[in-house]
């Protein structure tokens, strides 16, 4: 099938967030479109965290860590000191081959 389109990467990162949040017992709010630089908010009681979700197939590594070039406007929104909830960039690194993202068989489903 080849490399994933931008919308496929966007939906994959959101689907992965839903799996993790559900397992942890967090509620998720989806902000579409993400006008404020926030794709989703995780909530646990009164505690909230805003997330800007990004997904890449070819991560850039700097000094052994992943680095991601976020546009300045979104970066400034995430670090705004007047935010009501902390804002974070969540980077998902996926295989370029869409067929490897999910494997399902009679034994179960595995997400990579």
PELINJO-V793459 format. One record per pair of residues at least 24 apart in sequence whose ideal C-beta (glycine too) atoms are under 10 Angstrom apart, sorted by sequence separation. I is the first residue (numbers start at 1). J is the second residue. D is the distance in Angstrom with one decimal. If there is no record, write none. Layout:
i = (I:I)
j = (J:J)
d = (D:D)
//
This chain:
i = (10:67:14:17:52:66:68:13:14:52:13:50:51:66:50:10:21:59:37:50:59:17:37:50:51:59:48:50:51:52:53:54:55:56:57:58:59:17:37:38:48:49:50:51:52:53:54:55:56:57:58:14:16:37:48:49:50:51:52:53:54:55:56:57:13:36:37:47:48:49:50:51:52:53:54:55:56:57:58:14:16:37:38:47:49:51:52:53:54:55:57:13:34:37:38:56:57:12:13:14:36:37:49:57:11:13:35:36:37:43:10:12:13:34:37:42:9:10:11:36:41:9:10:38:9:37:41:42:8:9:36:38:9:42:6:38:37:38:40:4:36:39:37:4:3:3:20:17:16:17:16:13:15:13:14:16:13:12:13:10:12:9:9:16:8:12:15:15:9:12:4:8:12:4:4:9:19:3:4:5:8:2:3:4:2:3:16:1:2:15:1:2:4:1:12)
j = (34:91:39:42:77:91:93:39:40:78:40:77:78:93:78:39:51:91:70:83:92:51:71:84:85:93:83:85:86:87:88:89:90:91:92:93:94:53:73:74:84:85:86:87:88:89:90:91:92:93:94:51:53:74:85:86:87:88:89:90:91:92:93:94:51:74:75:85:86:87:88:89:90:91:92:93:94:95:96:53:55:76:77:86:88:90:91:92:93:94:96:53:74:77:78:96:97:53:54:55:77:78:90:98:53:55:77:78:79:85:53:55:56:77:80:85:53:54:55:80:85:54:55:83:55:83:87:88:55:56:83:85:57:90:55:87:87:88:90:55:87:90:89:57:57:58:90:90:90:92:92:90:92:91:92:94:92:92:94:92:94:92:94:101:94:98:101:102:98:101:94:98:102:95:96:101:111:96:97:98:101:96:97:98:97:98:111:97:98:111:98:99:101:99:111)
d = (9.9:9.2:6.9:8.0:8.1:6.0:9.8:8.0:6.8:5.9:9.3:9.1:9.1:6.9:7.5:8.2:9.9:7.4:9.0:7.1:9.7:7.1:9.0:8.7:9.8:4.9:9.9:5.0:9.8:6.9:9.9:6.4:9.3:6.7:10.0:8.7:9.6:6.4:7.2:9.1:7.6:5.9:7.0:7.6:7.3:8.3:7.1:7.5:7.6:7.6:9.9:9.7:8.8:4.2:4.0:5.7:4.4:5.6:5.1:5.3:5.1:4.5:6.0:5.7:9.4:9.2:8.1:8.4:8.2:7.8:7.2:7.7:7.0:8.3:7.2:7.8:7.5:6.9:7.4:6.1:8.6:8.0:7.5:9.7:6.4:4.8:9.4:7.1:9.8:6.1:4.2:4.3:8.4:3.3:8.0:9.8:8.9:9.5:6.9:9.0:5.9:5.7:9.5:9.7:9.9:4.1:9.4:9.5:9.7:8.7:7.2:5.9:9.5:9.4:8.8:9.0:9.4:8.8:8.9:9.3:6.6:8.4:6.5:9.3:3.8:9.9:9.6:9.6:8.7:7.4:9.2:8.7:7.4:9.7:8.8:6.6:7.1:9.8:8.5:8.3:9.0:8.4:9.5:6.7:6.6:9.5:9.7:7.0:9.1:8.3:5.8:7.3:9.7:8.5:9.4:8.7:4.4:6.9:8.2:9.9:6.1:7.9:6.9:9.5:9.4:8.6:9.3:9.1:9.5:6.3:7.3:6.5:9.1:9.0:7.1:10.0:6.7:5.3:8.6:9.0:8.8:8.0:8.3:5.0:8.0:8.0:6.8:7.3:7.7:8.0:4.9:9.7:8.2:5.9:9.0)
//
